[in-house]
Amino acid sequence: MKKTILAILTAVVSVASSQAQIMYDSFNYTVGNPLGTTPATNGNWLPLNTGTAPLVASGNLDVAGLQSSTGNSVSWATGNIQEAYTTFSSVSTGLLFYSFAFRLTALPTGTTYSFGLIQPGTTTFYGSTIWLRASGSGFNIGLDNRSSVAPTSNYAAPTYDLNDTIFIVGSYEFVSGTGNDVSRIWINPSSTNFGALSAPTATITATGGTDLTGVGGFLLRGASGSPSGAMDELRIGTGWADVTPVPEPSSTVLMVLGAAGLIGIRAMRRKSLYGDRS
């Protein structure tokens, strides 16, 4: 009994400790306003160039099995939009994870990346870039470790449809040496893996290029040929569970667990006082 209770408590503490996120953005800002402003009035989002600004939009992109979306979302137009980026406490060792939901409302007319991580102290050095290309009436999702060269074959096999909500989990792994860092993404991972202490097998893995010295920002990009779309629920953390939170247990479940724990403790005390008479 003692070992069982200890195992349960250890698991609960481990899961709880893994839920400390570096950043969570539900885009709970004024609907209709530009996402990036100078000075930043919507979280830490800043504009990167000129063009049609991404706008805060009403509604959410919900992902089944994930903690419910809150706040609003962000929408952007096709082509050379006013890119926006946000900053957070930088990470330069180990693993950094991120996640977000997105959907496309118009196909890309060229091969371009729309999301990426940013090296601290710069707005031009990107990693773990997520590329989009048209495929018939749908599109493919690709990954590159850097942003200088479009991936030629590093795309997931499925063709995704316009207006479908897609959940992306990504990671950037800092590896000792030069040119050894690794980017990974999981496209629509199974909800059975949400909140887990370790990540499942990635959908796409990318290596090569110049390593980032750290990661301290996230980019929403639009260039010639970029699609239009929307995104929601941006999370940054150092563990898989940080960016795939599951709904919190109901008060009833917590009461049951608490009662079970008390019963176990009482049984342990009784055994200690009277010995095992079984």
PyMOL commands that set and color helices and strands:
alter all, ss='L'
color gray80, all
select helices_A, chain A and resi 2-17+191-193+240-243+251-274
alter helices_A, ss='H'
color red, helices_A
select strands_A, chain A and resi 23-25+46-47+55-57+73-76+84-91+95-106+112-118+126-135+138-144+160-161+166-173+182-187+204-207+215-220+228-237
alter strands_A, ss='S'
color yellow, strands_A
deselect
rebuild
show_as cartoon
